[in-house]
Amino acid sequence: MTDLSVPRTRLITRSFALVWALTFVTFFAAFQLFPTVPLRLRELGASLAESGRFMSLFTAGSAIGALFTGPLGDRVGHRRLVVICALLYACFLGAYALLTSRWGFYLLAFPHGIVWSGLLTATMASLAHVLPEDRRADGLSLYGLASPGGVIVGPLLGLWIFQHGGFAPIGWYLAALFILLGLLGTTLPADHPHGRAEGFKWPNAAVLTPCLILFCVALGYGALGSYTAQEGLALGMALPSAFLSFMAVGMVLMRIAMLRRGFGKRPIRKLPGMLVGAFTGLALLALLPGGMARHIAAALLYGAGYSMLHTLLNAKLLESVDPQRRGSAFGALLFAFDAGIGLGSFSLGWVIGHHGYRLGWGLGALAMLAALPLALRMSRN
């Protein structure tokens, strides 16, 4: 029984709000880039299947980079890594605004992904310094509103700018935004780098199962950023970014519901149900008739389940991983997720290009279903 006389630890502090804002701006900018780069590549002569190649290379760079940027943040400090990666990210965005050949995008995508991985792992590890230990699940759920908040607005604005002014203005203004992000990063709480690292180690068993689950989930997720907006345009939908925007709405609604309801003593027990919800949403995208209504209904359900997968797995890692190796642990998790996104974007992109969108969505749903036995096992341990 809870002792109501004991006050709850304060969750929302200035440091927490700053980390939240950094994450919001990161995803707000990124989800203007992800749907519009494939459209720019189509303008430069890429086929439908080829237009997903940028995302495949980008996430491959992020996946491989995460294995090294995570430990690097442990060594040099997460605040310093946030600042460096944000400024480098701005350089890549400015370069994209100047490119007139699709091969330039492919050449820059891989190193750009490495920088992205450094920004994400360092920000996530910084969160561990500002969350009270007794409210980590609540804190992660509230923090998790930052990324879908950016995803709701980002695609709408990015596609509007692209349709009215082309791609170059997106690159320039996002470059300026990431310069601002780097400046904000200098005000993050000071962390304590651990000096010389012990060297690379394979993740232990506590990290491997979450990595496998996220890899399977990401196989289906990988094609959504590159191809849902293109399907919307092909169908003549009034809101081509409907899936991405309403996916984020579903994520926000689920997080609000969980904040009101609470997670209980063992939040990880909710993992299988969330996975089934996300699977059902992607299956509906493949099977329901129609266009706009199908995208909205599928996105709301998919987003509601998908949003909590990261929160539950991250909370489990914070419980079980040595604080001096948290950067490495989150790097391994990001590696698995981005490897799945890259493989999913490439393979499902080929399927979509040759056999249509619906078969691609259906195969993505089956890939998610493969993670269910692992989620059930993890929820019982």
PLY file of the C-alpha trace (Angstrom):
ply
format ascii 1.0
element vertex 381
property float x
property float y
property float z
element edge 380
property int vertex1
property int vertex2
end_header
0.00 0.00 0.00
1.31 3.46 -0.93
2.12 5.83 1.96
0.29 9.01 0.99
2.15 11.00 3.65
5.38 10.69 1.68
5.55 13.43 -1.02
6.33 12.30 -4.56
9.67 13.35 -5.99
9.39 16.39 -8.28
9.58 15.27 -11.89
9.46 18.42 -14.02
12.61 20.44 -13.40
14.45 22.97 -15.56
16.95 20.30 -16.63
14.18 17.86 -17.56
12.37 20.56 -19.54
15.56 21.35 -21.46
16.19 17.71 -22.41
12.52 17.46 -23.44
12.83 20.58 -25.62
16.02 19.31 -27.28
14.30 16.06 -28.22
11.20 17.85 -29.52
13.27 20.10 -31.80
15.34 17.12 -33.01
12.28 15.16 -34.15
10.44 18.25 -35.39
13.34 18.87 -37.76
14.03 15.25 -38.68
10.44 14.51 -39.67
10.47 17.38 -42.08
13.54 15.84 -43.69
12.53 12.17 -43.82
9.34 12.54 -45.94
10.73 15.23 -48.25
14.12 13.76 -49.19
12.47 10.85 -51.09
10.33 13.38 -52.96
13.43 15.42 -53.82
15.12 12.24 -55.04
12.11 11.54 -57.27
12.55 15.04 -58.75
16.20 14.18 -59.45
15.29 10.99 -61.35
15.02 8.26 -58.69
12.41 5.53 -59.05
9.84 4.80 -56.33
11.87 1.87 -55.01
15.14 3.83 -55.16
13.70 6.80 -53.27
13.93 4.82 -50.03
17.68 4.27 -50.48
18.57 7.48 -48.63
16.76 6.26 -45.52
18.46 2.86 -45.77
21.93 4.43 -45.91
21.09 6.98 -43.23
19.89 4.36 -40.77
22.80 2.06 -41.62
25.13 4.88 -40.59
23.10 5.49 -37.45
23.07 1.79 -36.56
26.82 1.30 -36.94
27.59 4.68 -35.42
25.51 3.91 -32.33
27.91 1.13 -31.36
30.67 3.75 -31.08
28.93 7.04 -30.25
27.30 5.48 -27.18
30.65 4.53 -25.57
32.13 7.82 -26.86
29.53 9.75 -24.88
30.42 7.73 -21.77
34.06 8.69 -22.32
33.95 12.37 -23.29
30.66 13.45 -21.73
27.12 13.42 -23.12
26.65 17.21 -23.07
29.73 17.74 -25.22
28.58 15.07 -27.67
25.12 16.66 -27.99
26.67 20.01 -28.94
29.16 18.58 -31.45
26.60 16.35 -33.17
23.98 19.09 -33.43
26.45 21.42 -35.17
27.62 18.68 -37.54
23.98 17.86 -38.29
23.48 21.48 -39.35
26.37 21.15 -41.82
24.76 18.13 -43.49
21.42 19.92 -43.82
23.05 22.93 -45.43
24.84 20.62 -47.88
21.54 18.95 -48.87
20.11 22.35 -49.77
22.92 22.80 -52.34
22.81 19.35 -53.97
21.53 18.93 -57.52
22.38 15.21 -57.90
20.72 12.34 -56.05
24.09 10.60 -55.69
25.22 13.39 -53.39
22.36 12.53 -51.04
23.43 8.88 -51.01
27.05 9.82 -50.36
26.21 12.00 -47.35
23.46 9.80 -45.88
25.77 7.30 -44.14
27.99 9.81 -42.24
24.89 11.89 -41.51
23.37 8.83 -39.84
26.46 8.42 -37.65
26.03 11.99 -36.40
22.31 11.39 -35.78
23.13 8.36 -33.63
25.49 10.44 -31.51
22.80 13.06 -30.94
20.16 10.52 -29.91
22.32 8.37 -27.64
23.83 11.40 -25.89
20.43 13.03 -25.33
18.92 9.80 -24.01
21.87 9.21 -21.69
21.60 12.83 -20.48
18.03 12.09 -19.46
19.33 9.58 -16.91
20.99 12.47 -15.06
17.73 14.42 -14.61
15.15 11.69 -13.83
14.51 10.77 -10.18
15.07 7.04 -9.71
11.66 6.44 -8.11
9.78 8.01 -11.05
11.65 6.77 -14.10
8.66 5.15 -15.81
6.55 8.31 -15.34
9.46 10.47 -16.47
10.13 8.40 -19.57
6.45 8.48 -20.49
6.31 12.28 -20.17
9.63 12.61 -22.01
8.20 10.38 -24.71
5.70 13.09 -25.64
8.57 15.14 -27.08
9.27 13.00 -30.13
5.63 12.48 -31.25
5.01 16.17 -30.64
7.69 16.90 -33.22
6.36 14.19 -35.54
2.84 15.67 -35.51
3.95 19.06 -36.80
7.14 18.21 -38.73
5.72 16.33 -41.75
2.88 18.83 -42.19
5.26 21.78 -42.31
7.94 19.99 -44.33
5.55 18.84 -47.05
3.89 22.28 -47.18
7.26 24.00 -47.66
8.30 21.42 -50.27
5.09 21.84 -52.27
5.26 25.66 -52.19
8.97 26.46 -52.17
10.92 23.30 -53.02
13.48 21.40 -50.96
16.27 23.99 -50.54
14.40 26.20 -48.02
13.88 23.14 -45.81
17.60 22.40 -45.76
18.60 25.97 -44.96
16.09 26.63 -42.23
16.66 23.25 -40.57
20.41 23.90 -40.61
19.77 27.10 -38.66
17.51 25.18 -36.28
20.23 22.66 -35.48
22.74 25.44 -34.86
20.26 26.72 -32.26
19.98 23.17 -30.91
23.74 23.03 -30.45
23.70 26.30 -28.53
20.91 25.02 -26.28
22.95 21.89 -25.66
25.65 23.93 -23.91
23.18 24.60 -21.08
22.52 20.92 -20.35
23.47 19.72 -16.85
27.15 18.87 -16.51
27.82 15.15 -16.61
30.87 13.22 -15.54
32.72 11.42 -18.34
34.44 8.23 -17.25
37.77 8.76 -18.98
39.41 5.82 -20.68
36.82 3.22 -21.61
37.27 -0.50 -21.08
36.98 -1.13 -24.80
34.15 -2.53 -26.87
32.09 -5.29 -25.30
29.17 -7.19 -26.75
25.89 -6.37 -24.98
24.98 -8.66 -22.11
21.75 -10.63 -21.93
19.86 -7.72 -20.36
20.40 -5.69 -23.55
20.09 -8.39 -26.21
16.39 -9.18 -25.77
15.25 -5.52 -26.01
17.51 -5.16 -29.06
15.91 -8.13 -30.81
12.41 -6.83 -30.07
13.18 -3.37 -31.43
14.86 -4.86 -34.51
11.68 -6.76 -35.43
9.52 -3.70 -34.78
11.80 -1.50 -36.87
11.55 -3.79 -39.90
7.92 -2.71 -40.25
8.52 0.86 -39.12
11.35 1.38 -41.61
9.20 1.94 -44.67
6.62 4.20 -43.02
8.66 7.42 -43.06
9.66 7.06 -46.72
6.51 5.59 -48.27
3.30 6.51 -46.40
3.42 10.10 -47.67
4.16 8.84 -51.20
1.13 6.54 -51.03
-0.92 9.50 -49.82
0.20 11.60 -52.79
-0.45 8.72 -55.21
-4.00 8.36 -53.84
-4.61 12.11 -54.08
-5.21 12.43 -50.33
-5.85 15.95 -49.05
-3.31 15.32 -46.26
-0.50 13.12 -47.66
1.28 13.08 -44.30
-1.85 11.78 -42.52
-0.27 8.53 -41.36
2.81 10.14 -39.80
0.84 12.95 -38.17
-1.92 10.74 -36.75
0.62 8.12 -35.67
2.07 10.85 -33.48
-1.42 11.76 -32.22
-1.92 8.12 -31.19
1.43 8.20 -29.41
0.49 11.33 -27.47
-2.96 10.01 -26.49
-1.53 6.73 -25.20
1.14 8.51 -23.18
-1.41 10.84 -21.62
-3.56 7.83 -20.72
-0.60 6.02 -19.15
0.43 9.10 -17.17
-3.08 9.27 -15.69
-3.36 5.54 -15.08
0.20 4.82 -13.97
2.53 1.95 -14.85
2.34 -0.17 -11.72
5.24 -1.93 -10.05
6.34 -3.82 -13.19
5.81 -1.62 -16.27
7.41 -4.22 -18.57
4.31 -6.44 -18.19
2.49 -4.07 -20.56
4.97 -4.74 -23.39
3.12 -7.60 -25.20
-0.17 -5.67 -25.30
1.51 -2.61 -26.79
3.22 -4.75 -29.41
-0.10 -6.34 -30.41
-1.65 -2.87 -30.74
1.10 -1.67 -33.06
0.90 -4.88 -35.12
-2.86 -4.46 -35.52
-2.44 -0.90 -36.76
0.04 -1.90 -39.44
-2.15 -4.86 -40.44
-5.11 -2.49 -40.88
-2.99 -0.27 -43.12
-2.44 -3.31 -45.33
-5.99 -4.68 -45.29
-8.57 -1.91 -44.90
-10.11 -0.37 -48.04
-9.89 3.31 -48.88
-7.25 5.97 -48.46
-7.40 8.82 -45.94
-9.65 7.08 -43.40
-7.51 3.93 -43.61
-4.32 5.89 -42.98
-5.83 7.75 -40.00
-7.38 4.70 -38.31
-4.28 2.55 -38.80
-1.96 5.33 -37.65
-3.85 6.03 -34.42
-3.73 2.37 -33.39
-0.16 1.83 -34.53
1.05 4.99 -32.79
-0.68 4.12 -29.52
1.08 0.76 -29.30
4.39 1.77 -30.82
4.95 4.79 -28.58
5.14 2.77 -25.37
7.53 0.12 -26.72
10.51 2.46 -26.44
9.42 3.76 -23.04
9.03 0.30 -21.50
12.30 -1.02 -22.92
14.24 2.11 -21.94
12.87 1.94 -18.39
13.97 -1.69 -18.16
17.48 -0.77 -19.33
17.76 2.04 -16.80
16.97 -0.50 -14.08
19.40 -3.18 -15.18
22.44 -1.45 -16.75
25.52 -0.12 -14.93
25.30 3.73 -14.94
28.84 3.94 -16.35
27.76 1.95 -19.42
24.37 3.51 -20.11
25.64 5.23 -23.24
26.84 1.86 -24.54
23.50 0.22 -23.70
21.42 2.88 -25.44
23.86 2.74 -28.35
23.23 -1.00 -28.71
19.46 -0.39 -28.60
19.74 2.32 -31.26
21.94 0.02 -33.37
19.26 -2.68 -33.35
16.47 -0.22 -34.10
18.27 1.56 -36.93
19.53 -1.69 -38.43
15.90 -2.80 -38.61
14.81 0.53 -40.11
17.52 0.38 -42.75
16.79 -3.21 -43.71
13.04 -2.59 -43.63
13.26 0.55 -45.74
15.42 -1.22 -48.33
13.59 -4.56 -48.50
10.03 -3.29 -48.08
10.85 -0.43 -50.44
11.73 -3.02 -53.08
8.47 -4.88 -52.40
6.45 -1.66 -52.58
8.18 -0.58 -55.79
7.50 -3.90 -57.52
4.32 -5.25 -55.88
2.51 -2.30 -54.33
2.15 -0.59 -50.98
-0.24 -3.01 -49.29
2.02 -6.04 -49.57
4.83 -3.99 -48.05
2.66 -2.98 -45.08
1.54 -6.59 -44.59
5.09 -7.94 -44.51
6.03 -5.22 -42.04
3.20 -6.32 -39.76
4.39 -9.94 -39.88
7.90 -8.85 -38.92
6.49 -7.15 -35.82
4.53 -10.26 -34.90
7.80 -12.22 -34.78
8.81 -10.17 -31.72
5.78 -11.24 -29.67
7.33 -14.41 -28.13
10.32 -12.35 -26.96
8.04 -9.68 -25.50
6.00 -12.31 -23.63
9.15 -13.86 -22.21
10.56 -10.48 -21.17
7.30 -9.47 -19.47
7.42 -12.58 -17.27
11.06 -12.22 -16.18
0 1
1 2
2 3
3 4
4 5
5 6
6 7
7 8
8 9
9 10
10 11
11 12
12 13
13 14
14 15
15 16
16 17
17 18
18 19
19 20
20 21
21 22
22 23
23 24
24 25
25 26
26 27
27 28
28 29
29 30
30 31
31 32
32 33
33 34
34 35
35 36
36 37
37 38
38 39
39 40
40 41
41 42
42 43
43 44
44 45
45 46
46 47
47 48
48 49
49 50
50 51
51 52
52 53
53 54
54 55
55 56
56 57
57 58
58 59
59 60
60 61
61 62
62 63
63 64
64 65
65 66
66 67
67 68
68 69
69 70
70 71
71 72
72 73
73 74
74 75
75 76
76 77
77 78
78 79
79 80
80 81
81 82
82 83
83 84
84 85
85 86
86 87
87 88
88 89
89 90
90 91
91 92
92 93
93 94
94 95
95 96
96 97
97 98
98 99
99 100
100 101
101 102
102 103
103 104
104 105
105 106
106 107
107 108
108 109
109 110
110 111
111 112
112 113
113 114
114 115
115 116
116 117
117 118
118 119
119 120
120 121
121 122
122 123
123 124
124 125
125 126
126 127
127 128
128 129
129 130
130 131
131 132
132 133
133 134
134 135
135 136
136 137
137 138
138 139
139 140
140 141
141 142
142 143
143 144
144 145
145 146
146 147
147 148
148 149
149 150
150 151
151 152
152 153
153 154
154 155
155 156
156 157
157 158
158 159
159 160
160 161
161 162
162 163
163 164
164 165
165 166
166 167
167 168
168 169
169 170
170 171
171 172
172 173
173 174
174 175
175 176
176 177
177 178
178 179
179 180
180 181
181 182
182 183
183 184
184 185
185 186
186 187
187 188
188 189
189 190
190 191
191 192
192 193
193 194
194 195
195 196
196 197
197 198
198 199
199 200
200 201
201 202
202 203
203 204
204 205
205 206
206 207
207 208
208 209
209 210
210 211
211 212
212 213
213 214
214 215
215 216
216 217
217 218
218 219
219 220
220 221
221 222
222 223
223 224
224 225
225 226
226 227
227 228
228 229
229 230
230 231
231 232
232 233
233 234
234 235
235 236
236 237
237 238
238 239
239 240
240 241
241 242
242 243
243 244
244 245
245 246
246 247
247 248
248 249
249 250
250 251
251 252
252 253
253 254
254 255
255 256
256 257
257 258
258 259
259 260
260 261
261 262
262 263
263 264
264 265
265 266
266 267
267 268
268 269
269 270
270 271
271 272
272 273
273 274
274 275
275 276
276 277
277 278
278 279
279 280
280 281
281 282
282 283
283 284
284 285
285 286
286 287
287 288
288 289
289 290
290 291
291 292
292 293
293 294
294 295
295 296
296 297
297 298
298 299
299 300
300 301
301 302
302 303
303 304
304 305
305 306
306 307
307 308
308 309
309 310
310 311
311 312
312 313
313 314
314 315
315 316
316 317
317 318
318 319
319 320
320 321
321 322
322 323
323 324
324 325
325 326
326 327
327 328
328 329
329 330
330 331
331 332
332 333
333 334
334 335
335 336
336 337
337 338
338 339
339 340
340 341
341 342
342 343
343 344
344 345
345 346
346 347
347 348
348 349
349 350
350 351
351 352
352 353
353 354
354 355
355 356
356 357
357 358
358 359
359 360
360 361
361 362
362 363
363 364
364 365
365 366
366 367
367 368
368 369
369 370
370 371
371 372
372 373
373 374
374 375
375 376
376 377
377 378
378 379
379 380
